[in-house]
Amino acid sequence: MRVVVTGAKGQLGQDVVEQLQQGNYTIYALDRESLDITDEQAVQTYIDDVKPDVILHCAAYTNVDQAESDQENAYRVNALGAKYLAEAAKRHDAKILYVSTDYVFNGTATVPYEVDEPTAPLGVYGETKLAGENFVQQITDKHFIVRTAWVFGTKGNNFVKTMIRLGKERGEIGVVHDQVGSPTYTVDLARFMIELMQSEAYGIYHATNEGVCSWYEFAKEIFRQAGMDVKVSALTTEQFPRPAQRPKYSVLSKKRITKEGFTPFREWQQALAAYLEEAAQKN
Protein backbone atom coordinates (compact mmCIF):
# COMPACT_ATOMS: atom_id res chain seq x y z
CA MET A 1 0.00 0.00 0.00
CA ARG A 2 1.34 3.40 -1.03
CA VAL A 3 0.70 6.00 1.66
CA VAL A 4 1.26 9.76 1.41
CA VAL A 5 1.63 11.55 4.77
CA THR A 6 1.38 15.35 4.78
CA GLY A 7 2.73 17.30 7.73
CA ALA A 8 5.26 14.50 8.23
CA LYS A 9 7.56 16.70 10.34
CA GLY A 10 4.75 17.79 12.66
CA GLN A 11 3.93 16.40 16.09
CA LEU A 12 1.34 13.90 14.81
CA GLY A 13 2.88 13.34 11.36
CA GLN A 14 6.17 12.08 12.78
CA ASP A 15 4.39 9.45 14.88
CA VAL A 16 2.21 8.45 11.91
CA VAL A 17 5.35 7.85 9.83
CA GLU A 18 6.99 5.89 12.68
CA GLN A 19 3.93 3.67 13.08
CA LEU A 20 3.67 3.10 9.32
CA GLN A 21 7.31 2.03 9.25
CA GLN A 22 6.34 -0.94 11.43
CA GLY A 23 4.07 -2.24 8.68
CA ASN A 24 4.41 -3.16 5.02
CA TYR A 25 3.83 0.27 3.47
CA THR A 26 5.56 2.42 0.88
CA ILE A 27 5.64 5.78 2.66
CA TYR A 28 5.83 9.22 1.05
CA ALA A 29 6.51 11.56 3.97
CA LEU A 30 5.90 15.19 2.99
CA ASP A 31 6.62 18.45 4.76
CA ARG A 32 6.06 22.00 3.51
CA GLU A 33 9.50 22.03 1.83
CA SER A 34 8.76 18.93 -0.24
CA LEU A 35 5.18 19.89 -1.18
CA ASP A 36 3.25 23.13 -0.81
CA ILE A 37 -0.29 21.82 -0.31
CA THR A 38 -1.70 25.29 -1.05
CA ASP A 39 -0.33 25.07 -4.63
CA GLU A 40 -3.04 23.26 -6.60
CA GLN A 41 -0.81 22.42 -9.57
CA ALA A 42 2.00 21.13 -7.35
CA VAL A 43 -0.42 18.86 -5.48
CA GLN A 44 -1.86 17.50 -8.74
CA THR A 45 1.57 16.83 -10.20
CA TYR A 46 2.89 15.12 -7.08
CA ILE A 47 -0.15 12.85 -6.55
CA ASP A 48 -0.30 12.02 -10.28
CA ASP A 49 3.31 10.89 -10.02
CA VAL A 50 3.01 8.85 -6.80
CA LYS A 51 -0.50 7.41 -7.39
CA PRO A 52 -1.05 6.62 -3.70
CA ASP A 53 -3.64 4.26 -2.24
CA VAL A 54 -4.14 6.50 0.79
CA ILE A 55 -3.42 10.12 1.75
CA LEU A 56 -3.10 10.74 5.50
CA HIS A 57 -3.53 14.49 5.68
CA CYS A 58 -1.89 15.66 8.94
CA ALA A 59 -0.59 19.04 7.71
CA ALA A 60 -2.45 21.98 9.24
CA TYR A 61 -2.26 25.58 10.32
CA THR A 62 -2.59 24.97 14.07
CA ASN A 63 -1.68 28.28 15.71
CA VAL A 64 -5.15 29.00 17.06
CA ASP A 65 -4.43 32.53 18.29
CA GLN A 66 -2.39 33.62 15.27
CA ALA A 67 -5.13 32.41 12.92
CA GLU A 68 -7.39 35.20 14.20
CA SER A 69 -5.17 37.79 12.49
CA ASP A 70 -3.89 35.55 9.69
CA GLN A 71 -7.17 34.28 8.27
CA GLU A 72 -6.02 34.02 4.66
CA ASN A 73 -3.10 31.71 5.37
CA ALA A 74 -5.12 29.60 7.80
CA TYR A 75 -7.80 29.15 5.11
CA ARG A 76 -5.27 28.32 2.40
CA VAL A 77 -3.64 25.59 4.48
CA ASN A 78 -6.63 24.14 6.35
CA ALA A 79 -9.31 24.44 3.68
CA LEU A 80 -7.74 24.77 0.22
CA GLY A 81 -4.93 22.32 1.00
CA ALA A 82 -7.53 19.72 1.95
CA LYS A 83 -9.56 20.52 -1.18
CA TYR A 84 -6.62 20.03 -3.56
CA LEU A 85 -5.56 16.78 -1.88
CA ALA A 86 -9.13 15.44 -1.94
CA GLU A 87 -9.44 16.23 -5.65
CA ALA A 88 -6.13 14.49 -6.35
CA ALA A 89 -7.16 11.48 -4.22
CA LYS A 90 -10.45 11.16 -6.11
CA ARG A 91 -8.69 11.23 -9.46
CA HIS A 92 -6.65 8.19 -8.44
CA ASP A 93 -9.46 6.46 -6.50
CA ALA A 94 -7.36 6.82 -3.33
CA LYS A 95 -8.68 7.13 0.20
CA ILE A 96 -8.07 10.36 2.10
CA LEU A 97 -8.00 10.80 5.88
CA TYR A 98 -8.29 14.39 7.08
CA VAL A 99 -7.32 15.17 10.68
CA SER A 100 -9.74 17.71 12.13
CA THR A 101 -10.49 19.20 15.54
CA ASP A 102 -12.88 19.66 18.46
CA TYR A 103 -12.77 23.40 17.55
CA VAL A 104 -15.50 22.80 14.95
CA PHE A 105 -17.88 22.85 17.96
CA ASN A 106 -18.69 25.85 20.17
CA GLY A 107 -18.23 24.04 23.48
CA THR A 108 -21.65 24.78 24.96
CA ALA A 109 -22.64 21.09 25.20
CA THR A 110 -22.86 19.22 28.50
CA VAL A 111 -22.61 15.68 27.08
CA PRO A 112 -19.99 14.34 24.62
CA TYR A 113 -20.34 15.55 21.03
CA GLU A 114 -21.51 12.88 18.58
CA VAL A 115 -20.05 12.80 15.05
CA ASP A 116 -23.26 14.13 13.46
CA GLU A 117 -23.79 16.97 15.94
CA PRO A 118 -24.26 20.46 14.41
CA THR A 119 -20.97 22.37 14.12
CA ALA A 120 -20.48 25.99 15.21
CA PRO A 121 -16.84 27.10 15.37
CA LEU A 122 -15.93 30.01 17.67
CA GLY A 123 -12.91 31.26 15.71
CA VAL A 124 -10.89 31.23 12.51
CA TYR A 125 -9.00 28.02 13.24
CA GLY A 126 -12.22 26.04 13.75
CA GLU A 127 -13.89 27.71 10.76
CA THR A 128 -11.01 26.85 8.41
CA LYS A 129 -10.76 23.26 9.64
CA LEU A 130 -14.53 22.86 9.14
CA ALA A 131 -14.19 24.28 5.63
CA GLY A 132 -11.55 21.61 4.98
CA GLU A 133 -13.90 18.92 6.29
CA ASN A 134 -16.66 20.14 3.99
CA PHE A 135 -14.42 20.13 0.91
CA VAL A 136 -13.26 16.57 1.61
CA GLN A 137 -16.83 15.33 2.15
CA GLN A 138 -18.14 17.04 -0.99
CA ILE A 139 -15.32 15.89 -3.27
CA THR A 140 -14.86 12.20 -2.52
CA ASP A 141 -16.86 9.40 -0.90
CA LYS A 142 -13.64 7.64 0.07
CA HIS A 143 -12.94 9.89 3.01
CA PHE A 144 -12.30 9.62 6.74
CA ILE A 145 -12.53 12.72 8.91
CA VAL A 146 -10.89 12.24 12.30
CA ARG A 147 -11.64 14.94 14.85
CA THR A 148 -9.27 14.97 17.79
CA ALA A 149 -8.41 17.24 20.72
CA TRP A 150 -5.76 18.18 23.27
CA VAL A 151 -3.00 16.42 21.35
CA PHE A 152 0.37 15.65 22.96
CA GLY A 153 3.41 13.72 21.75
CA THR A 154 7.16 13.67 22.18
CA LYS A 155 7.83 15.15 18.73
CA GLY A 156 6.35 18.63 19.14
CA ASN A 157 5.38 21.42 21.49
CA ASN A 158 2.35 20.71 23.62
CA PHE A 159 0.73 21.20 27.02
CA VAL A 160 2.62 18.36 28.73
CA LYS A 161 6.03 19.69 27.68
CA THR A 162 5.05 23.24 28.64
CA MET A 163 3.84 22.17 32.10
CA ILE A 164 7.03 20.22 32.85
CA ARG A 165 9.20 23.11 31.68
CA LEU A 166 7.25 25.71 33.69
CA GLY A 167 7.10 23.41 36.70
CA LYS A 168 10.90 23.18 36.73
CA GLU A 169 11.25 26.95 36.30
CA ARG A 170 8.61 28.15 38.77
CA GLY A 171 7.34 25.54 41.18
CA GLU A 172 3.91 27.17 41.04
CA ILE A 173 1.56 27.46 38.05
CA GLY A 174 -1.94 28.77 37.33
CA VAL A 175 -3.98 26.61 34.94
CA VAL A 176 -7.49 27.04 33.53
CA HIS A 177 -10.03 24.78 35.26
CA ASP A 178 -13.23 25.66 33.37
CA GLN A 179 -12.28 24.12 30.01
CA VAL A 180 -12.97 20.39 29.86
CA GLY A 181 -11.88 17.80 27.29
CA SER A 182 -9.95 14.59 26.64
CA PRO A 183 -6.18 14.50 26.04
CA THR A 184 -4.90 12.55 23.02
CA TYR A 185 -1.51 10.84 22.72
CA THR A 186 -0.19 11.07 19.16
CA VAL A 187 1.04 7.46 19.16
CA ASP A 188 -2.47 6.20 19.97
CA LEU A 189 -4.03 8.51 17.38
CA ALA A 190 -1.52 7.41 14.72
CA ARG A 191 -2.30 3.73 15.38
CA PHE A 192 -6.02 4.40 15.06
CA MET A 193 -5.52 6.30 11.79
CA ILE A 194 -3.60 3.36 10.32
CA GLU A 195 -6.26 0.88 11.46
CA LEU A 196 -8.96 3.13 10.01
CA MET A 197 -7.27 3.66 6.63
CA GLN A 198 -7.19 -0.11 6.04
CA SER A 199 -10.99 -0.21 6.27
CA GLU A 200 -13.80 1.10 4.11
CA ALA A 201 -15.81 2.40 7.04
CA TYR A 202 -15.82 5.95 5.66
CA GLY A 203 -17.12 9.06 7.37
CA ILE A 204 -16.49 11.09 10.52
CA TYR A 205 -14.83 9.77 13.68
CA HIS A 206 -14.05 11.32 17.03
CA ALA A 207 -10.71 10.08 18.34
CA THR A 208 -9.21 10.97 21.73
CA ASN A 209 -8.00 8.95 24.66
CA GLU A 210 -10.71 7.80 27.07
CA GLY A 211 -11.71 9.86 30.08
CA VAL A 212 -12.39 13.53 30.74
CA CYS A 213 -10.51 16.25 32.63
CA SER A 214 -9.97 19.99 32.83
CA TRP A 215 -6.62 21.53 31.89
CA TYR A 216 -6.10 22.04 35.64
CA GLU A 217 -6.68 18.33 36.36
CA PHE A 218 -4.45 17.39 33.41
CA ALA A 219 -1.63 19.57 34.81
CA LYS A 220 -1.97 18.04 38.30
CA GLU A 221 -1.76 14.51 36.86
CA ILE A 222 1.30 15.44 34.75
CA PHE A 223 3.16 16.61 37.86
CA ARG A 224 1.97 13.61 39.90
CA GLN A 225 3.20 11.12 37.30
CA ALA A 226 6.42 13.05 36.68
CA GLY A 227 7.12 13.09 40.44
CA MET A 228 7.33 16.89 40.52
CA ASP A 229 6.31 18.97 43.53
CA VAL A 230 4.51 21.84 41.81
CA LYS A 231 1.64 23.90 43.23
CA VAL A 232 -1.18 24.23 40.66
CA SER A 233 -3.75 27.01 41.07
CA ALA A 234 -7.10 26.91 39.30
CA LEU A 235 -7.80 29.88 36.99
CA THR A 236 -10.91 30.83 35.03
CA THR A 237 -10.78 31.38 31.27
CA GLU A 238 -11.44 35.08 31.94
CA GLN A 239 -8.27 35.26 34.05
CA PHE A 240 -6.24 33.93 31.14
CA PRO A 241 -7.31 35.98 28.09
CA ARG A 242 -6.22 34.81 24.62
CA PRO A 243 -6.90 36.24 21.11
CA ALA A 244 -9.00 33.20 20.12
CA GLN A 245 -11.96 31.96 22.09
CA ARG A 246 -11.70 28.31 23.22
CA PRO A 247 -14.60 25.86 23.51
CA LYS A 248 -15.37 25.33 27.22
CA TYR A 249 -16.48 21.73 26.67
CA SER A 250 -14.51 19.67 24.15
CA VAL A 251 -15.48 16.10 25.02
CA LEU A 252 -15.94 14.01 21.87
CA SER A 253 -18.01 10.81 21.82
CA LYS A 254 -16.03 7.79 20.60
CA LYS A 255 -19.15 5.63 20.07
CA ARG A 256 -18.46 5.23 16.37
CA ILE A 257 -15.02 3.68 17.00
CA THR A 258 -16.64 0.94 19.10
CA LYS A 259 -19.60 0.55 16.75
CA GLU A 260 -17.32 -0.07 13.75
CA GLY A 261 -15.23 -2.57 15.72
CA PHE A 262 -11.99 -0.58 15.87
CA THR A 263 -9.56 -0.83 18.78
CA PRO A 264 -10.72 1.47 21.60
CA PHE A 265 -8.33 4.10 22.96
CA ARG A 266 -6.80 3.64 26.43
CA GLU A 267 -7.46 6.02 29.31
CA TRP A 268 -5.64 9.34 29.03
CA GLN A 269 -3.77 8.73 32.30
CA GLN A 270 -2.30 5.51 30.82
CA ALA A 271 -1.43 7.37 27.62
CA LEU A 272 0.31 10.08 29.67
CA ALA A 273 2.37 7.41 31.45
CA ALA A 274 3.40 5.96 28.07
CA TYR A 275 4.32 9.46 26.84
CA LEU A 276 6.48 10.16 29.92
CA GLU A 277 8.22 6.81 29.46
CA GLU A 278 8.87 7.56 25.77
CA ALA A 279 10.12 11.07 26.62
CA ALA A 280 12.48 9.66 29.29
CA GLN A 281 13.98 7.20 26.79
CA LYS A 282 14.70 10.07 24.38
CA ASN A 283 16.53 12.15 26.99
Beta strands, then each sheet from edge to edge (+ up, - down):
strand 1: 2-6
strand 2: 26-29
strand 3: 54-57
strand 4: 95-101
strand 5: 143-148
strand 6: 151-152
strand 7: 172-176
strand 8: 180-181
strand 9: 184-185
strand 10: 203-206
strand 11: 213-214
strand 12: 231-235
sheet 1: 2+ 1+ 3+ 4+ 5+ 10+
sheet 2: 6+ 9+
sheet 3: 7+ 12+
sheet 4: 8+ 11-
end
